[in-house]
Amino acid sequence: MTAARLLGVGFSLTLHGSDLLLHGVYLDEKLGCCTFCLTVSEYNRRYILEHYPGMDAEKPIVARLGVEVAERVVPPVASVRTENDPLRLLAVGRLHTVKDHAFLVRACEQLQGRNVGFECAIAGEGPERHNLELLIRKCGLDGRVKLMGHMPRERIVSVYDRADVVVLTSRSEGIPLVLMEAMARGRIVLAPAITGIPELVIAGETGFLYEAGSLEGFVDRLLFIHSLLMRSQVHAPDLTRPGNIDRRDVSAPEQPAARQLDWIRHAAWVQVRNNFNRSKNLESFGDLFMQRMPPQTESVSDEDFVLQQI
């Protein structure tokens, strides 16, 4: 904003999650002065218009993030399970209070109390590691809940593929890349119904949602998914088929568990491919700027020195 004023040019603003929802430093001034504002979700766009009613309603534009999606590759589906197979949970994210991995540990304690066989891996590093280690020991979950630390990209891919359910327990988010990555690999996801997450995870169609902060709701969703997994048999739909699936196929109560879960995996993959595809979204992102760049009608021999430094 300062550079734009000094140079007499316009500037744009990009807002993801905490920079808008938690901090919002000088946002009234920034939003008033920017040429346009990009944000990652319809939820954020509505939030901006509701909390800054004086600004031009055309300024905030939704520009979604995304992940790489393999075309014409069949994401893995669940294999046949036995009663002795544990429910494999995975959480990926830095160990920070806002990610609330302690909530996940307490949920695992409840699963253990209900005699549910499970394994839980938490991939990531951060300042909460010591507190989480203490809580895991206090809950008697040593060996069942594992802090994996930071994992390189090539390892995290294989960890995704082993997971039955990728869970998110954050208190605040934009639209997490972790969920997009999991869904792009055909994983079942469970996340809180906050901010822009329901735009990615459509309850019962592309994944599962629970009421934020509700430990009972979170555990109930896990038990429901577990019951479907236990009844599942291999039934892989054609994941290369173009277009969206028929939502009636996903929610029909008469369908066997395997078909229901496989269609949810399929719908998750289609959702990311169509709407949260990094390549497609980057191209659209670039077009937004190109459309706003005025054509240069004459050559300039001496560029502004300050602009060169920036």
C-alpha positions in Angstrom: 0.0 0.0 0.0 2.8 2.4 0.9 4.8 1.5 -2.3 1.7 2.0 -4.4 1.2 5.5 -3.0 4.8 6.5 -3.5 4.7 5.3 -7.1 1.2 6.4 -8.0 0.1 2.9 -9.0 -2.6 0.5 -7.9 -2.1 -2.5 -5.7 -4.1 -5.7 -5.0 -4.6 -7.6 -1.7 -4.7 -11.3 -1.0 -6.5 -12.7 2.1 -6.4 -16.4 3.1 -7.5 -17.1 6.6 -6.0 -15.7 9.9 -4.9 -12.6 8.1 -8.6 -11.8 7.6 -10.4 -13.6 10.3 -8.1 -13.3 13.3 -5.7 -10.3 12.8 -7.1 -7.9 10.2 -4.4 -5.3 10.7 -5.5 -2.0 9.0 -7.8 -4.0 6.8 -10.3 -1.2 6.6 -7.6 1.1 5.1 -6.2 -1.6 2.9 -9.5 -2.7 1.5 -10.5 0.9 0.9 -7.4 1.7 -1.1 -6.7 -1.5 -3.0 -7.8 -1.9 -6.7 -9.2 -5.4 -5.9 -8.9 -8.1 -3.3 -8.4 -11.8 -3.9 -9.6 -14.3 -1.3 -9.8 -18.1 -1.2 -13.5 -18.8 -0.4 -17.0 -17.5 -0.7 -17.2 -17.5 3.1 -14.3 -15.0 3.2 -15.9 -12.9 0.5 -19.1 -12.7 2.5 -17.1 -11.9 5.7 -15.4 -9.0 3.9 -18.7 -7.5 2.7 -20.4 -7.9 6.0 -17.6 -6.5 8.1 -16.5 -3.7 5.8 -19.8 -2.5 4.3 -18.5 0.7 2.9 -16.2 -0.9 0.3 -17.1 -1.6 -3.3 -18.8 -5.0 -3.5 -17.0 -5.7 -6.8 -13.6 -5.5 -5.1 -13.4 -8.9 -3.4 -12.9 -11.8 -5.9 -12.8 -15.5 -5.0 -9.5 -17.0 -6.3 -9.3 -20.6 -5.0 -6.1 -22.3 -4.1 -5.4 -25.8 -5.3 -3.2 -28.9 -5.5 -1.8 -31.0 -8.3 -4.3 -33.5 -9.5 -3.3 -36.5 -11.6 -5.5 -36.9 -14.7 -6.7 -40.3 -15.7 -5.2 -41.9 -12.7 -7.4 -44.1 -10.4 -6.9 -42.9 -6.8 -6.6 -45.8 -4.3 -9.8 -47.2 -2.7 -10.1 -49.1 0.5 -9.3 -52.8 0.5 -11.3 -55.5 2.1 -11.1 -55.2 5.9 -11.4 -57.7 8.7 -12.5 -57.1 12.3 -8.9 -57.1 13.4 -7.9 -54.2 11.1 -7.4 -50.9 13.0 -9.0 -47.7 11.9 -6.1 -45.7 10.5 -6.4 -42.0 11.2 -4.0 -39.3 9.9 -3.7 -35.6 10.7 -1.2 -33.4 8.9 -0.3 -29.9 10.1 2.1 -28.0 12.3 1.8 -28.7 16.0 0.2 -25.4 17.0 -2.7 -24.6 19.3 -4.8 -23.3 16.4 -4.6 -26.8 14.9 -5.9 -28.3 18.1 -4.3 -31.7 17.9 -5.1 -32.1 21.6 -8.7 -32.4 20.5 -7.7 -35.3 18.3 -5.8 -37.0 21.2 -8.9 -36.7 23.5 -11.0 -38.2 20.7 -8.6 -41.1 20.5 -9.0 -41.6 24.2 -12.7 -42.0 23.7 -12.2 -44.5 20.9 -10.0 -46.5 23.1 -12.6 -46.4 25.9 -15.1 -47.8 23.4 -12.7 -50.7 22.5 -12.3 -49.4 18.9 -9.1 -50.7 17.3 -7.3 -47.7 15.8 -3.9 -46.1 14.9 -3.4 -42.3 14.7 -0.5 -40.6 13.0 0.1 -36.9 13.4 2.6 -35.6 10.8 4.1 -32.2 11.5 6.3 -30.3 13.9 5.8 -27.3 16.1 5.8 -25.7 19.6 3.0 -27.9 20.9 4.9 -31.2 20.6 5.9 -31.4 24.3 2.4 -30.7 25.5 1.0 -33.3 23.1 3.5 -35.9 24.2 2.4 -35.3 27.8 -1.2 -35.6 26.9 -0.7 -38.8 24.9 1.0 -40.4 27.9 -1.7 -39.1 30.3 -4.4 -40.7 28.2 -2.6 -44.0 27.9 -2.2 -43.7 24.2 1.5 -44.5 23.8 1.9 -46.7 20.7 -1.5 -45.8 19.3 -1.1 -42.1 18.7 2.3 -41.3 17.1 3.9 -37.9 16.5 5.7 -38.4 13.2 7.5 -35.1 13.1 8.2 -33.2 9.9 7.8 -35.5 6.9 9.3 -34.8 3.4 7.0 -34.7 0.5 7.8 -38.2 -0.9 7.0 -39.8 2.5 3.8 -37.9 3.2 2.3 -39.2 0.0 2.6 -42.8 1.1 1.2 -41.9 4.5 -1.9 -40.5 2.9 -2.4 -43.7 1.0 -2.3 -45.8 4.2 -4.9 -43.7 6.0 -8.5 -44.7 6.2 -9.6 -41.2 7.3 -7.7 -37.9 7.1 -8.9 -35.7 9.9 -8.7 -32.0 10.6 -9.4 -30.5 14.0 -8.3 -26.8 13.5 -10.1 -24.0 15.2 -9.5 -21.6 12.3 -8.7 -22.2 8.6 -9.1 -20.8 5.2 -9.6 -23.9 2.9 -6.8 -26.2 3.9 -4.5 -27.7 1.3 -4.2 -30.8 3.5 -7.8 -31.7 2.8 -7.4 -31.0 -0.9 -4.3 -33.3 -1.1 -6.1 -36.0 0.8 -9.2 -35.8 -1.5 -7.0 -35.7 -4.6 -5.7 -39.1 -3.5 -9.2 -40.5 -3.0 -9.1 -40.4 0.8 -12.1 -40.0 3.2 -11.8 -36.7 5.1 -13.4 -35.5 8.3 -13.2 -31.8 9.1 -15.0 -29.1 11.2 -17.8 -27.2 9.4 -16.1 -23.8 9.7 -15.2 -20.9 7.3 -14.7 -22.1 3.7 -14.3 -25.8 4.5 -17.9 -26.8 3.5 -17.2 -25.3 0.1 -14.6 -28.2 -0.4 -16.0 -30.9 1.9 -19.7 -31.3 1.1 -21.2 -33.4 4.0 -21.9 -36.9 3.0 -20.9 -36.3 -0.6 -17.2 -35.4 -0.8 -16.4 -36.1 2.8 -17.7 -35.7 6.3 -18.1 -32.7 8.6 -18.7 -32.3 12.3 -19.7 -29.3 14.5 -16.6 -27.4 15.5 -15.6 -28.0 19.1 -17.9 -30.9 19.5 -15.9 -33.9 20.7 -19.0 -36.1 20.8 -19.9 -35.1 17.2 -16.3 -35.8 16.0 -16.2 -39.2 17.7 -19.7 -40.1 16.4 -18.6 -39.3 12.8 -15.5 -41.5 13.2 -17.6 -44.4 14.5 -20.0 -44.0 11.6 -17.2 -44.0 9.1 -15.6 -47.0 10.9 -18.9 -48.9 10.6 -19.0 -48.3 6.9 -15.4 -49.4 6.5 -16.0 -52.6 8.4 -18.9 -53.4 6.1 -17.1 -52.5 2.9 -16.1 -54.7 0.0 -14.1 -53.8 -3.0 -16.2 -51.8 -5.5 -14.2 -49.3 -7.5 -16.1 -46.9 -9.7 -14.5 -45.5 -12.9 -12.6 -42.6 -11.5 -11.5 -41.5 -15.0 -15.1 -40.8 -16.1 -15.4 -37.1 -16.9 -18.0 -34.9 -15.2 -19.6 -34.8 -11.8 -21.3 -37.8 -10.2 -25.0 -38.0 -9.6 -25.5 -36.9 -6.0 -28.4 -39.3 -5.6 -26.0 -42.1 -6.1 -24.0 -40.9 -3.0 -26.8 -40.4 -0.5 -29.1 -43.2 -1.4 -29.7 -45.2 1.8 -30.2 -48.5 0.1 -26.7 -48.6 -1.3 -24.1 -50.9 0.3 -21.4 -49.4 2.4 -18.7 -50.1 -0.1 -20.5 -48.3 -2.9 -21.3 -45.3 -0.7 -17.7 -44.8 0.4 -16.3 -45.4 -3.1 -18.6 -42.8 -4.5 -17.6 -40.3 -1.8 -13.9 -41.0 -2.7 -14.8 -40.5 -6.3 -16.7 -37.3 -5.6 -13.8 -35.9 -3.5 -11.4 -36.5 -6.4 -13.8 -34.9 -8.9 -14.3 -31.9 -6.6 -10.6 -31.2 -6.4 -10.0 -31.9 -10.1 -12.7 -29.5 -11.1 -12.6 -26.7 -8.5 -9.3 -26.9 -6.5 -6.9 -27.8 -9.3 -3.7 -25.9 -8.9 -2.8 -25.7 -12.6 -6.3 -24.5 -13.6 -6.5 -22.1 -10.7 -3.1 -20.6 -11.3 -4.0 -19.9 -14.9 -7.2 -18.1 -13.8 -5.2 -16.2 -11.1 -2.8 -14.9 -13.8 -5.6 -13.9 -16.1 -7.1 -11.7 -13.3 -3.9 -9.6 -13.4 -3.4 -9.7 -17.1 -6.9 -8.4 -17.7 -6.2 -5.4 -15.4 -2.8 -4.4 -16.9 -3.2 -1.4 -19.1 -1.5 -1.8 -22.5 1.8 0.0 -22.9 1.4 2.4 -25.8 4.9 3.9 -25.7 8.4 2.8 -24.7 10.0 4.3 -21.7 13.8 4.8 -21.8 14.3 5.5 -18.1 12.3 3.4 -15.7 11.6 4.8 -12.3 14.5 3.9 -10.0 12.3 3.2 -6.9 10.2 0.8 -9.1 13.4 -1.0 -10.2 14.4 -1.6 -6.6 10.9 -3.0 -5.7 
